[in-house]
């Protein structure tokens, strides 16, 4: 089932997400819904807070980047096969030079900015079968993982840009939080007047 993506301005995007265990209710269904939601919105990653759940899950599928002619063949092949489910992930180390890349976010439609991130990460996580992994990831795949990892830490890519650029996009962000945006996928906008249980 395709779920609405939570828009910028909702407090759930600012929560530090909590670990889950394998008894989490309807986990398989949740993961399938997240996958369908990500694909429907043409995303390369989706974190649970973006569908309103402050739990430490995110999905990454870098296949769309594999068509980038500017990348070296080796990286294109890697990206075409890089599909992962990350549960209870923890980045252990970030190394290499910081480099800029123009990032966007499904929760912040029509806003793109250059963000600096480390080249390589070491991350520990559980997969959808709760099997433990430790992986060293570099390049664009590492960047996508870092972006989604930030979501489960309550951090958005717009937090990582300089103050001048933040001022320049402030009106756009305000409009998104008020529902004044029109992406080609369903979104859910925060209504502070609405009581949540």
Secondary structure, 3 states (H helix, E strand, C coil): CCCCEECCCCHHHHCCCECCCCCCCCHHHHHHHHHHHHHHCCCCEEEHHHHCCCECEEEEECHHHHHCCCCCHHHHHHHHCCEEEEEEEEEEEEEEEEEEEEEEECCEEEEEEEEEEEEEEEEEEECCCCCEEEEEEEHHHHHHHHHHHHHHCCCCHHHHCCHHHHHHHHHHHHHHHCCCCCCCCCEECCCCCCCCC
